Amino acid sequence: MSALSPTRSFLDHVDLADPAFYATPGYERVFRHLRDHEPLRWNPEGSEPGFWNVTRYEDCLAVQKDSVTFASTGTNTLGPQRWTGDDGSGRMLTHTDGARHGELRRIVNKSFTPRAIAKLEPYLRTLIADSLDEALEQGEVDFVDTVALLPVASIAALLGVPQEDWSLLLELTTAAFGSADQDLQKAPSARASAALAHAQLLLYCQDLMDQRRTSPRDDIVTRLVEAQNAGILTEEDAMLFFDLLLLGGNETTRHGAVGALLAFNDHPHQWERLRADRSLLDPAVEEVLRYVSPSKHVLRRAERDVELHGQVIKAGQEVAIWHFSANRDGRVFDAPDTFDIGRAHNPHLALGSGPHYCLGAALATTELRLFLDELCTRVGSAELVEPPARLASTVISGFKHLRVRLSAA
């Protein structure tokens, strides 16, 4: 058996680590080919070190659940940091396994329970309603801007970030996650842009933690300070935790909401179906998450040699788990490329699986449910003014711009 794929394919010229590959429609067809013909494929060294790709649902699920064989303690996503190392490796929630991972989750778990999130619902609904009403008054808007503050306001409320700083944090998280796209870079290179944004977020967190040491509150930043006092976190660990929660809490819902509008625009019968029957809100949220799959992938490192599909993944090699591809696998989902808000069987992997199932799942699904409910109440139709501008990113299935003309319900 070989450590590399023994056959050549028409995809040999495709670099799955190139963010620009994902900026135009059509890349989904490449992953359909991989699921059907090359379910384990080696991506050779190009823009970054080589790595394996798993694209079928059963393989993505198995690799993500087996943290003994496939560890989270290295670099967590594709990106230029794979050349130089990731500061969060072995320290952040997404970069740890086993007992340490559980210890880190327990610091903030109670802030993300369904009961805790339910307390935010009136506040979130008002925020969404106001944003949509403002967009309707303007008529033609960039819907990416319309929904931009919803997720950052939600996670900021849990963290304890004051409202006057929400716009700043939105700007920084956009730069941090979108740095692979040249239009969003704040520095000469993607790595420099991301590093600059992350550094500003860490300094902001440090200042906020200093405030909580003298004036504690019922928020996550206070719990991070308490964890430092208990010897569970260093100050740098706490700052990385803040950075992770802010980024994760912002990007999934933001791009999920934009993707939802686009999906309903492409499937108007589903839009009318939801407007007529709000009991479909919960399955509609799950279908949006499956169909849009805001998080494209996560990366794992093999801890031992392991055989899969007749090939050997060597110890130390990295494996990309492509969530969005798993969520379009016809072996699991009927008519996987169809957007169906009444889908009965929908075990999607948009929020991960196993020990690393998304900490903020209750927050993300609540935000999207309220968003869809208010959208149905207030918006009758949305007409695309121009084709959507997709984000060049290996990490996020998202959009830079989506200009639409909204009509009131």
C-alpha positions in Angstrom: 0.0 0.0 0.0 1.1 3.5 -0.6 1.1 6.6 1.7 0.0 8.6 -1.3 -2.7 8.1 -3.9 -1.4 5.7 -6.5 -3.5 7.0 -9.3 -3.7 10.3 -11.2 -6.9 12.2 -11.8 -8.3 15.2 -13.6 -8.0 17.0 -10.3 -4.2 16.8 -10.1 -4.1 20.5 -11.0 -6.5 21.5 -8.2 -5.1 22.7 -4.9 -7.8 22.3 -2.3 -5.9 24.6 0.1 -6.2 27.5 -2.3 -8.8 29.9 -1.0 -9.4 31.4 -4.5 -10.7 27.9 -5.6 -13.8 28.5 -3.4 -14.7 32.0 -4.5 -16.7 30.9 -7.5 -19.6 28.4 -7.9 -18.7 25.0 -9.2 -16.2 23.8 -6.6 -19.0 21.6 -5.2 -18.8 19.5 -8.3 -15.2 18.7 -7.5 -16.2 17.4 -4.1 -19.0 15.3 -5.6 -16.3 13.6 -7.8 -14.2 13.0 -4.7 -17.1 11.5 -2.8 -17.9 9.1 -5.7 -14.4 8.3 -7.0 -11.6 9.4 -4.6 -13.1 9.4 -1.0 -9.6 9.6 0.4 -7.4 12.0 -1.6 -3.9 13.4 -1.0 -3.4 17.1 -1.7 0.3 17.5 -2.4 2.4 20.4 -1.1 1.5 23.6 -2.8 0.3 26.8 -1.2 0.9 24.9 2.1 2.1 21.4 3.3 0.3 18.3 1.9 -2.7 16.8 3.6 -5.4 14.1 3.2 -9.0 14.9 2.4 -12.1 12.9 3.5 -15.3 13.9 1.8 -17.9 11.2 2.5 -20.2 11.5 5.4 -19.3 8.2 7.1 -15.6 9.0 6.9 -16.0 12.6 8.1 -18.0 11.4 11.1 -15.6 8.6 12.0 -12.5 10.7 11.8 -14.0 13.5 13.9 -15.2 11.2 16.6 -11.9 9.3 16.9 -9.8 11.8 18.8 -7.4 9.0 19.8 -6.3 8.3 16.3 -7.0 11.7 14.8 -5.9 14.5 17.3 -7.1 18.1 17.4 -3.9 19.3 19.1 -2.2 20.6 16.0 -3.3 23.3 13.6 -7.0 23.2 13.4 -7.7 24.5 9.9 -5.9 24.9 6.6 -4.0 28.1 6.2 -0.6 29.6 6.2 -0.1 29.0 9.9 0.6 25.3 9.0 4.1 26.3 7.8 5.0 28.1 11.1 2.7 26.6 13.8 -0.4 27.6 15.5 -0.3 29.5 18.8 -3.5 27.7 19.9 -2.2 24.2 19.4 -2.8 22.1 22.5 -4.2 25.1 24.4 -7.5 26.3 22.8 -10.8 24.5 23.1 -10.7 23.5 19.4 -7.1 22.4 19.6 -7.4 20.0 22.6 -8.8 16.5 23.3 -9.7 14.3 26.2 -9.6 15.6 29.8 -8.1 19.1 28.9 -10.9 19.6 26.3 -13.5 18.8 28.9 -11.9 21.1 31.5 -12.0 24.0 29.1 -15.6 23.4 28.1 -16.7 23.4 31.7 -15.4 26.9 32.2 -18.1 28.3 29.9 -20.7 25.5 29.5 -23.4 27.2 31.6 -23.3 30.3 29.4 -24.3 28.2 26.3 -27.1 26.0 27.6 -30.5 26.2 25.9 -31.9 27.7 29.1 -29.2 30.5 29.2 -29.7 31.2 25.5 -33.5 31.4 25.9 -33.0 34.5 28.1 -31.5 36.3 25.2 -34.4 35.7 22.8 -36.3 39.0 23.4 -33.1 41.0 23.0 -32.1 39.0 19.8 -35.6 39.3 18.3 -35.7 43.0 18.7 -32.2 43.3 17.2 -33.2 41.3 14.2 -36.5 43.1 13.7 -34.8 46.5 13.8 -32.1 45.4 11.3 -34.7 44.1 8.8 -37.0 47.1 9.2 -34.0 49.4 8.5 -33.2 47.3 5.4 -36.8 47.5 4.2 -36.7 51.3 4.5 -33.6 51.4 2.3 -35.1 49.0 -0.2 -31.8 47.9 -1.8 -29.1 46.7 0.6 -26.1 44.5 0.9 -27.6 41.8 3.0 -24.2 40.8 4.4 -24.2 44.2 6.1 -27.9 43.8 7.2 -27.1 40.7 9.3 -23.6 41.5 10.3 -24.2 42.7 13.8 -26.7 40.0 14.8 -24.1 37.3 15.7 -21.5 39.6 17.1 -24.0 41.3 19.3 -25.2 37.9 20.6 -21.8 36.5 21.5 -20.7 39.9 22.7 -23.6 40.0 25.2 -22.5 36.6 26.6 -18.8 37.7 26.7 -19.6 41.0 28.4 -18.5 43.3 25.6 -20.1 46.7 25.7 -22.4 47.7 22.8 -20.2 50.6 21.7 -17.5 48.1 20.8 -19.5 45.8 18.7 -18.6 47.4 15.4 -14.9 47.3 16.2 -15.1 43.6 17.0 -17.1 42.9 13.8 -14.4 44.6 11.8 -11.6 42.6 13.5 -13.4 39.2 13.3 -14.1 39.8 9.6 -10.4 40.6 9.0 -9.3 37.6 11.0 -11.5 35.1 9.3 -11.6 36.6 5.8 -7.9 37.4 5.5 -7.4 34.8 2.8 -9.6 37.1 0.6 -7.5 40.0 -0.7 -10.5 42.3 -0.6 -10.7 41.9 3.2 -7.0 42.1 4.0 -5.8 44.9 6.3 -2.1 44.1 5.7 0.1 43.2 2.7 -0.4 39.4 3.2 -3.1 37.1 4.4 -1.0 35.9 7.3 0.0 39.4 8.4 -3.6 40.6 8.1 -5.0 37.7 10.2 -2.1 38.2 12.8 -2.9 41.9 13.1 -6.6 41.3 13.6 -6.0 38.6 16.2 -3.4 40.7 18.0 -5.9 43.5 18.3 -8.6 41.1 19.6 -6.2 39.7 22.2 -5.3 43.2 23.4 -8.9 44.1 23.7 -9.6 41.0 25.7 -6.7 41.7 28.0 -8.1 45.2 28.8 -11.6 43.8 29.4 -10.2 41.1 31.8 -8.3 43.8 33.7 -11.7 45.6 34.2 -13.4 42.3 35.4 -10.6 41.7 38.0 -11.8 44.8 39.9 -15.5 44.7 38.8 -16.7 41.1 38.1 -20.0 40.5 36.3 -22.1 37.6 35.2 -20.4 37.1 31.9 -17.8 34.9 30.2 -14.9 37.3 30.6 -15.4 37.1 34.3 -15.4 33.3 34.2 -12.1 33.5 32.2 -10.6 35.6 35.0 -11.9 33.2 37.6 -10.3 30.3 35.7 -7.0 32.1 35.8 -7.4 32.6 39.6 -8.0 28.9 39.9 -4.9 28.0 37.9 -6.8 26.4 35.0 -5.9 29.1 32.4 -2.9 31.4 32.0 -3.7 34.9 31.0 -2.6 34.1 27.4 -4.9 31.0 27.4 -7.8 33.2 28.5 -7.1 35.7 25.7 -7.0 32.9 23.1 -10.3 31.5 24.5 -11.9 34.9 24.1 -10.6 35.2 20.5 -12.0 31.7 19.7 -15.4 32.4 21.1 -15.8 35.7 19.4 -14.8 34.3 16.0 -16.8 31.1 16.2 -19.9 33.0 17.5 -19.8 35.5 14.7 -19.0 33.8 11.5 -21.3 30.8 11.5 -24.6 32.6 12.0 -23.7 35.6 9.9 -23.0 33.6 6.8 -25.7 31.1 7.6 -28.3 33.9 7.5 -27.0 35.2 4.2 -26.9 31.8 2.8 -30.4 31.2 4.0 -31.7 34.2 2.1 -30.0 33.1 -1.1 -31.3 29.5 -0.7 -34.9 30.8 -0.3 -34.4 33.1 -3.3 -33.3 30.1 -5.4 -36.2 28.0 -4.0 -39.2 30.4 -3.7 -41.7 27.5 -3.1 -39.8 26.7 0.1 -40.0 30.4 1.1 -43.8 30.4 0.7 -44.0 27.1 2.5 -42.2 28.5 5.5 -44.3 31.7 5.5 -47.4 29.6 5.5 -46.4 27.2 8.3 -44.1 28.4 11.1 -44.0 25.0 12.6 -41.4 24.3 10.0 -39.0 26.8 11.6 -36.9 24.3 13.4 -36.4 21.8 10.5 -35.8 24.9 8.3 -32.9 25.9 10.5 -31.4 22.5 10.3 -31.8 22.4 6.5 -30.1 25.9 6.3 -27.2 24.6 8.3 -26.9 21.5 6.1 -27.4 23.2 2.8 -25.2 26.3 3.5 -22.6 24.5 5.8 -21.0 27.8 7.0 -18.0 25.9 8.4 -16.3 24.1 5.5 -13.8 21.9 7.3 -11.7 21.1 10.3 -8.2 19.6 10.3 -6.9 16.6 12.4 -3.5 15.0 12.7 -3.0 11.2 12.6 -1.4 9.9 15.7 -0.6 6.5 14.2 -0.6 4.8 10.8 -4.1 4.0 9.7 -5.6 2.5 6.6 -8.6 4.0 4.9 -10.0 3.1 1.5 -7.0 1.0 0.7 -4.4 3.7 1.4 -2.3 4.5 4.4 -2.5 7.8 6.4 0.9 8.0 8.0 1.4 9.2 11.6 1.9 12.9 11.6 0.0 13.6 8.4 -3.0 15.9 8.6 -6.6 15.1 7.4 -9.1 17.7 6.3 -12.7 16.8 7.3 -14.9 18.5 4.8 -18.2 19.1 6.6 -19.9 20.8 3.6 -19.1 17.8 1.4 -20.4 15.3 4.0 -23.7 17.3 4.1 -24.2 16.7 0.4 -23.5 13.0 0.5 -26.3 11.1 -1.3 -25.4 8.0 0.7 -27.0 9.7 3.7 -29.3 12.4 2.4 -32.1 12.0 -0.1 -31.8 14.5 -3.0 -28.8 16.1 -1.2 -28.5 19.1 -3.6 -32.2 20.0 -3.0 -33.1 22.6 -0.4 -36.0 21.1 1.5 -37.1 22.7 4.8 -39.3 19.7 5.6 -36.5 17.2 5.3 -37.3 14.4 7.8 -33.8 12.8 8.1 -31.2 15.5 8.5 -28.2 14.3 10.6 -25.9 17.0 9.2 -22.4 17.8 10.4 -22.6 21.5 10.1 -22.0 21.9 13.8 -19.4 19.1 14.1 -19.8 15.9 15.9 -18.5 13.9 18.9 -16.5 15.7 21.7 -16.0 18.7 19.5 -19.7 19.3 18.7 -20.2 23.0 18.6 -20.2 24.6 22.0 -22.5 27.4 20.7 -25.0 25.2 18.9 -27.9 26.4 21.0 -27.0 30.0 20.3 -26.5 29.5 16.6 -29.8 27.6 16.1 -31.7 30.1 18.2 -30.3 33.1 16.2 -31.2 31.4 12.9 -34.7 30.4 14.1 -35.5 34.0 15.2 -33.9 35.4 12.0 -36.1 33.2 9.8 -39.2 33.9 11.8 -38.7 37.7 11.6 -37.8 37.4 7.9 -41.1 35.7 7.2 -43.0 38.3 9.1 -41.4 41.3 7.6 -40.1 40.5 4.1 -42.3 39.4 1.3 -39.6 39.0 -1.4 -36.0 39.5 -2.0 -34.7 40.2 -5.5 -31.0 39.8 -6.3 -29.6 43.0 -7.8 -26.3 41.3 -8.8 -24.7 37.9 -8.4 -23.4 37.2 -4.9 -19.7 37.8 -4.2 -18.5 34.7 -2.4 -15.7 34.7 0.1 -12.3 33.3 -1.0 -11.8 30.9 2.0 -11.1 27.3 2.8 -12.7 27.8 6.2 -16.0 29.6 5.7 -18.8 29.1 3.2 -19.6 32.8 3.1 -20.1 36.0 1.2 -18.5 39.3 0.9 -21.6 40.9 -0.7 -25.1 40.0 -1.5 -27.0 43.0 -2.9 -30.8 42.5 -2.8 -33.9 44.6 -3.2 -36.3 43.8 -0.4 -40.1 44.2 -0.4 -42.2 44.3 2.7 -44.6 41.4 3.5 
